[in-house]
Amino acid sequence: NNDNSNADADGEDNNNNDNSNASNAKILYRAEYAHGSWHATNKWPPCANVRRLCGTCNVEGETKALLVENGVDHGDFPPGVLRDVEESVESGRFLDGASGDMGWRPTEDMYVGRRDYRAQRVFTIDPTTARDLDDALHITPLEDGRVEIGVHIADVSHFIPPSSAVDKEALKRATTVYLVNGIVPMLPRPLCEIACSLNENVERLAFSCVWRMNMDGTLSKKKGCGGKKDDIWYGRTVIKSCARLDYATAQNIIDKKVANGEKRVDEAFWPKSRQPTGGHTIDEVAGDVRLMHKVAMARRKLRFDNGALALNGVKLAFQLEEDGETPKL
């Protein structure tokens, strides 16, 4: 607490000014205390490495204190990390004439050794506020009645050499920490929000899992293997997402509140910014979502028939006013 900053190793209070004490009562400090070192003769616990954090009773200060308390106050990325990232994305950088922002796209040599899914109808489904889109999907009906399903994950490993500065920093951070009013990223923005975000209508490098299923939810077997091996492929790919769906839009499609053959789509159920690009149509993407849902429900039924356990927990979400601090009532 705040008084720790004024205690020496002998427990003597070095601050005799009442006004100063009143002021310090509103300041948060971080200090290191050795268990068992606070003796009866010490007025205050002896602390070392005292660090003044911030003021109390404000969102920014209390948030910083929580990050420090939980060991995720990582701060800015070191120069060496930013240098590594810039070098890894430099060859694909370009200026987007429409937005005026710097974009990224793969160079020709990056396609070598990758399956090309750019013509496939791939799309993402994420929370409404998501900025880094790290996984995408596709589903294709096959002539024999089966379906091919693909899950495409951003190929972050392409940009991060082992034991590089950015690799070590990511290892230390372990994950992106999502706060009510912000995030503490695992990777710098040029990677997590640009080159490795599977945004719509741009080419991206991915690592994919593509498999074939029967409509009853069972995995299809590879032909010529005696029916013993599942028909699954893993490997590096290049994709081009056609739409950025959110959960609400996907649910509206499943519930048939939208995309039922109407000439004009109600943007309350499928916002214009989330409608497909690249020559793919609303009806095609809606058909894919509904087909995925049908296969998923068949697979889900199989799981419960085989004894799967459903754990239904409440998921809390926070909504803030435009100031980013005041809870929305």
Stockholm file with secondary structure:
# STOCKHOLM 1.0

chainA/1-329         NNDNSNADADGEDNNNNDNSNASNAKILYRAEYAHGSWHATNKWPPCANVRRLCGTCNVEGETKALLVENGVDHGDFPPGVLRDVEESVESGRFLDGASGDMGWRPTEDMYVGRRDYRAQRVFTIDPTTARDLDDALHITPLEDGRVEIGVHIADVSHFIPPSSAVDKEALKRATTVYLVNGIVPMLPRPLCEIACSLNENVERLAFSCVWRMNMDGTLSKKKGCGGKKDDIWYGRTVIKSCARLDYATAQNIIDKKVANGEKRVDEAFWPKSRQPTGGHTIDEVAGDVRLMHKVAMARRKLRFDNGALALNGVKLAFQLEEDGETPKL
#=GR chainA/1-329 SS CGGGGGBCTTCCBCCCCHHHHHHHTTEEEEEECCTTCCCTTCSSCCCEEEEEEEESSSHHHHHHHHHHHTTCCCCSCCHHHHHHHHHHHGGGEEECTTTCSEEECCCGGGGTTCEEEEEEEEEEEECTTCCCCCEEEEEEECTTSCEEEEEEEECGGGTCCTTSHHHHHHHHHCSCEEETTEEECSSCHIIIIIITSCCTTSEEEEEEEEEEECTTSCBCBCTTTTTCSBCEEEEEEEEEEEEEEEHHHHHHHHTTSSCSSCSSCCTTTSCGGGSCCTTCCHHHHHHHHHHHHHHHHHHHHHHHHTTCCCCCCCCCCCCBCTTSSSBCC
#=GC SS_cons         CGGGGGBCTTCCBCCCCHHHHHHHTTEEEEEECCTTCCCTTCSSCCCEEEEEEEESSSHHHHHHHHHHHTTCCCCSCCHHHHHHHHHHHGGGEEECTTTCSEEECCCGGGGTTCEEEEEEEEEEEECTTCCCCCEEEEEEECTTSCEEEEEEEECGGGTCCTTSHHHHHHHHHCSCEEETTEEECSSCHIIIIIITSCCTTSEEEEEEEEEEECTTSCBCBCTTTTTCSBCEEEEEEEEEEEEEEEHHHHHHHHTTSSCSSCSSCCTTTSCGGGSCCTTCCHHHHHHHHHHHHHHHHHHHHHHHHTTCCCCCCCCCCCCBCTTSSSBCC
//
